[in-house]
Amino acid sequence: MNYIEINFSNVKGFDNLSKEQQNLFIETYKIHNSIVGSDYKEGWAPIKVAWVKEKPSKYSYLKVDFKNGQWLHYTQKKEWH
């Protein structure tokens, strides 16, 4: 995969996630960042992450804020929107 390497521990909220949530975040970020062009990648560096609980829990997701001021949901299926 061709993605921008980051120190995930520097992303605000990363340390508050469970190990499972951290792995979901890391894996989804790598997929997301690897499939886009170079110009796009830089602005989409994550700066903040939080787990959002939904009911039922299968709809819970990671809310990820990025350097460019945008945010996305990273789903449990490793998808984003």
N, C-alpha and C positions, 0 to 999 in steps of 0.2 A: 504494500500500500504506500502511496505517496501522499503523506500528510505532514503538516507542520508539527514538529515535536514541541510539546509544552511540558512544564512541570505542573502536574495536576494538583499538587499540594498548594500551589500558589493561587488556585481558583477559590475565591471566597465561598465557603460553605462545603467544600469538598470533604474536609475532615469531619463534618457533621453527618455525612452519609454512612449507611451501613456498608460493609465490604461488598455485598451484592449490588447495591446501588452505585458504589464507586466503579465496579467492574462494568456495569451497564453504561455509565457515563463515559468511561474510557473507550470502550468498544464502539459505542455509537458515535462519539466524537471522531474517532479514527476513520470510520466508514464515511461519515458526513464530510469531513475535511478532505478525504482522499479523492472524492469523485468530482470535485469542483476545480475550476481553473486557478492559476497562481494569483491573479489579481483579487479574486474573491476570498482566498484563504486567509490573508492577513487580517482583514476586518472581522472575520468570524472566529477570532481567538476568544475562547470563553473566559469571562472574568468573574462570574458568579453562578452558582448552581444550588438548587434546593429541590427536595422531594416534596411533591404535592400529593396528599392523600385524597383519594376519591372513594366513593362508595358506589358499587362494590370495588374492592381494592385492585381488581384487574385493570381498572382504568386509571390508576395512579401513574404519575409520570415525573420526569425531571424537568424543571423549568430552568433553562440555561440562558443567561444574559451574556451578550457578546460585546467586544470592543467597539463595534460600529453602532451601538445603541439599540440593536435589534435583540429579540429573544425568540426562542423556539421551545416547543415541547419535545423532549426525547422520550419516546414511548418504551414500554417494556418489550416491544417487538423490534427494538433497535431501528425505529423509524423516527422521523421528525416532521413537524409541521408548525 
